[in-house]
Amino acid sequence: MRTRPSTSTRTSRALAAALAAGLLAGCALLDDGSPAPAPDEGGAGGPVTLTVGVFGVFGFEEAGLYDEYEKLYPDITIKEEAAPNNEEYYPKLRDALDSGRGLADIQAVEVGNISEVVASRSDRLMDLGTATGVDESAFLPWKWDQATTDDNKTVGLGTDIGPMAVCYRKDLFRAAGLPTDRDEVAALWFSDWEKYLGVGADYMANAPAGTAFVDSAAGVYNGSISSFPVRYFGREGEAIYKDSPAVEISWDLAMQAAQGEMTARLKQFTPAWDEGFAEGGFATVICPSWMLGYIQEKAGPDAADKWDIATAPKPANWGGSFLTVPESGAHKEAAARLAAWLTAPEQQARLFEKRASFPSSQAAYELPQVADATHPYFNDAPTGEIFSIAAKSIPTLELGAKDQPIQQQITDAGILPVEQQELTPTQAWRAAERKIDELLDR
């Protein structure tokens, strides 16, 4: 790992950059250093209520960001409208964008849906690349590109991302005769998922009774496929999953893990998976930044000194979202300013500190809340450093409109039956292929 600069050096550099950009505290500044007034609508002035449509918990309200913005701009009131999950949220958002009715002033979009929004509904959204307070250079280039059209209109500002690492049990590695130091562990599989499975074979040769190397073959597939820029859809939006090198390589890795009996045969985010954490049933799990809290909760306090984090074989991302501003909004300029403020480096760093949402703003990585971050449950692993390095190297993904459901069919109809029902890889692939073809024909 690289040597991190001192806190004072990082802080001074970040502060200078923020002042130069006029983004200290995430707001534009007047010549005297005071916050610029929020733009009113057509010069009319007066109180404005801005609505923010999200799914799940984005953390803006819980971290106190809305309250702070309302103090900066007393004429602004913010109301959040939260759907319980994206499965319920996105179809309604898509319909509202098509009709131009029922939209919030700001609408969140999940990364799995941003490609469809950019391709078919960008004309219904503001170009936030030119909005007041937005600095393209503050964002990771690949994140910015995901929400930008071919004619350079940026319809979404990145919130969080999910750079991946490998979370591993030190006690199980030690018992299997493997190194436990995170740098030494990362070196075992550096740059190659095949090497990761090679470590798995070594682990299984001396595995503690009742344990597996990795939680699931689907997890192996997800880690590998997420490191490729092109996977299910081509550059022109055509479905290529049957001939995709990324799919073929990742499928083969998952089959190696399953047939090599390296996995605990678990489906992620199920009670059985939770029990696997609690019982120490597997030695590794490919973990995005947002999964750390989940692992801590499910593994429990008894495992507090047993987990650590190592760099993944290749940089990859799992998860993330954007904020968009509909063109039909009554207060779209004020909404764009709020979206810019919420996604500014300072606010993203605070969200990471308080809610563990990893920033999509690369400028935030120099701020102390991220640069100095460690996680006590994971042996004080330098999480800010590990995930920042991964985030900067993630490729821009070619995301199709049905990326998520295609991957769901590959894992659920294809990979899981090989693990749990003893289907052959050929039988399982054909089953997944039938499901995907039905999906694409709809």
Secondary structure in CASP SS format (residue, H / E / C, confidence):
PFRMAT SS
TARGET T0000
AUTHOR 0000-0000-0000
METHOD secondary structure of the structure
MODEL  1
M C 1.00
R C 1.00
T C 1.00
R C 1.00
P C 1.00
S C 1.00
T H 1.00
S H 1.00
T H 1.00
R H 1.00
T H 1.00
S H 1.00
R H 1.00
A H 1.00
L H 1.00
A H 1.00
A H 1.00
A H 1.00
L H 1.00
A H 1.00
A H 1.00
G C 1.00
L C 1.00
L H 1.00
A H 1.00
G H 1.00
C C 1.00
A C 1.00
L E 1.00
L C 1.00
D C 1.00
D C 1.00
G C 1.00
S C 1.00
P E 1.00
A C 1.00
P C 1.00
A C 1.00
P C 1.00
D C 1.00
E C 1.00
G C 1.00
G C 1.00
A C 1.00
G C 1.00
G C 1.00
P C 1.00
V E 1.00
T E 1.00
L E 1.00
T E 1.00
V E 1.00
G E 1.00
V E 1.00
F E 1.00
G C 1.00
V C 1.00
F C 1.00
G C 1.00
F C 1.00
E C 1.00
E C 1.00
A C 1.00
G C 1.00
L H 1.00
Y H 1.00
D H 1.00
E H 1.00
Y H 1.00
E H 1.00
K H 1.00
L H 1.00
Y C 1.00
P C 1.00
D C 1.00
I E 1.00
T E 1.00
I E 1.00
K E 1.00
E E 1.00
E E 1.00
A E 1.00
A E 1.00
P C 1.00
N C 1.00
N H 1.00
E H 1.00
E H 1.00
Y H 1.00
Y H 1.00
P H 1.00
K H 1.00
L H 1.00
R H 1.00
D H 1.00
A H 1.00
L H 1.00
D H 1.00
S H 1.00
G C 1.00
R C 1.00
G C 1.00
L C 1.00
A C 1.00
D C 1.00
I E 1.00
Q E 1.00
A E 1.00
V E 1.00
E E 1.00
V H 1.00
G H 1.00
N H 1.00
I H 1.00
S H 1.00
E H 1.00
V H 1.00
V H 1.00
A H 1.00
S H 1.00
R C 1.00
S H 1.00
D H 1.00
R H 1.00
L E 1.00
M C 1.00
D C 1.00
L H 1.00
G H 1.00
T H 1.00
A C 1.00
T C 1.00
G C 1.00
V C 1.00
D C 1.00
E H 1.00
S H 1.00
A H 1.00
F E 1.00
L C 1.00
P H 1.00
W H 1.00
K H 1.00
W H 1.00
D H 1.00
Q H 1.00
A C 1.00
T E 1.00
T C 1.00
D C 1.00
D C 1.00
N C 1.00
K C 1.00
T E 1.00
V C 1.00
G C 1.00
L E 1.00
G E 1.00
T E 1.00
D E 1.00
I E 1.00
G E 1.00
P E 1.00
M E 1.00
A E 1.00
V E 1.00
C E 1.00
Y E 1.00
R E 1.00
K H 1.00
D H 1.00
L H 1.00
F H 1.00
R H 1.00
A H 1.00
A C 1.00
G C 1.00
L C 1.00
P C 1.00
T C 1.00
D C 1.00
R H 1.00
D H 1.00
E H 1.00
V H 1.00
A H 1.00
A H 1.00
L H 1.00
W C 1.00
F C 1.00
S C 1.00
D C 1.00
W H 1.00
E H 1.00
K H 1.00
Y H 1.00
L H 1.00
G H 1.00
V H 1.00
G H 1.00
A H 1.00
D H 1.00
Y H 1.00
M H 1.00
A H 1.00
N C 1.00
A C 1.00
P C 1.00
A C 1.00
G C 1.00
T C 1.00
A E 1.00
F E 1.00
V E 1.00
D C 1.00
S C 1.00
A H 1.00
A H 1.00
G H 1.00
V H 1.00
Y H 1.00
N H 1.00
G H 1.00
S H 1.00
I H 1.00
S C 1.00
S C 1.00
F C 1.00
P C 1.00
V E 1.00
R C 1.00
Y C 1.00
F E 1.00
G C 1.00
R C 1.00
E C 1.00
G C 1.00
E C 1.00
A E 1.00
I C 1.00
Y H 1.00
K H 1.00
D H 1.00
S C 1.00
P H 1.00
A H 1.00
V H 1.00
E H 1.00
I H 1.00
S H 1.00
W H 1.00
D H 1.00
L H 1.00
A H 1.00
M H 1.00
Q H 1.00
A H 1.00
A H 1.00
Q H 1.00
G C 1.00
E C 1.00
M C 1.00
T E 1.00
A C 1.00
R C 1.00
L C 1.00
K C 1.00
Q C 1.00
F C 1.00
T C 1.00
P H 1.00
A H 1.00
W H 1.00
D H 1.00
E H 1.00
G H 1.00
F H 1.00
A H 1.00
E H 1.00
G C 1.00
G C 1.00
F E 1.00
A E 1.00
T E 1.00
V E 1.00
I E 1.00
C E 1.00
P E 1.00
S H 1.00
W H 1.00
M H 1.00
L H 1.00
G H 1.00
Y H 1.00
I H 1.00
Q H 1.00
E H 1.00
K H 1.00
A H 1.00
G C 1.00
P H 1.00
D H 1.00
A H 1.00
A C 1.00
D C 1.00
K C 1.00
W E 1.00
D E 1.00
I E 1.00
A E 1.00
T E 1.00
A C 1.00
P C 1.00
K C 1.00
P C 1.00
A C 1.00
N E 1.00
W E 1.00
G E 1.00
G E 1.00
S E 1.00
F E 1.00
L E 1.00
T E 1.00
V C 1.00
P E 1.00
E C 1.00
S C 1.00
G C 1.00
A C 1.00
H C 1.00
K H 1.00
E H 1.00
A H 1.00
A H 1.00
A H 1.00
R H 1.00
L H 1.00
A H 1.00
A H 1.00
W H 1.00
L H 1.00
T C 1.00
A C 1.00
P H 1.00
E H 1.00
Q H 1.00
Q H 1.00
A H 1.00
R H 1.00
L H 1.00
F H 1.00
E H 1.00
K H 1.00
R H 1.00
A C 1.00
S C 1.00
F E 1.00
P E 1.00
S C 1.00
S E 1.00
Q H 1.00
A H 1.00
A H 1.00
Y H 1.00
E H 1.00
L C 1.00
P H 1.00
Q H 1.00
V H 1.00
A H 1.00
D C 1.00
A C 1.00
T C 1.00
H E 1.00
P H 1.00
Y H 1.00
F H 1.00
N C 1.00
D C 1.00
A E 1.00
P C 1.00
T H 1.00
G H 1.00
E H 1.00
I H 1.00
F H 1.00
S H 1.00
I H 1.00
A H 1.00
A H 1.00
K H 1.00
S C 1.00
I C 1.00
P C 1.00
T C 1.00
L C 1.00
E E 1.00
L C 1.00
G C 1.00
A C 1.00
K C 1.00
D H 1.00
Q H 1.00
P H 1.00
I H 1.00
Q H 1.00
Q H 1.00
Q H 1.00
I H 1.00
T H 1.00
D H 1.00
A H 1.00
G H 1.00
I H 1.00
L H 1.00
P H 1.00
V H 1.00
E H 1.00
Q H 1.00
Q C 1.00
E C 1.00
L C 1.00
T C 1.00
P H 1.00
T H 1.00
Q H 1.00
A H 1.00
W H 1.00
R H 1.00
A H 1.00
A H 1.00
E H 1.00
R H 1.00
K H 1.00
I H 1.00
D H 1.00
E H 1.00
L H 1.00
L H 1.00
D H 1.00
R C 1.00
END
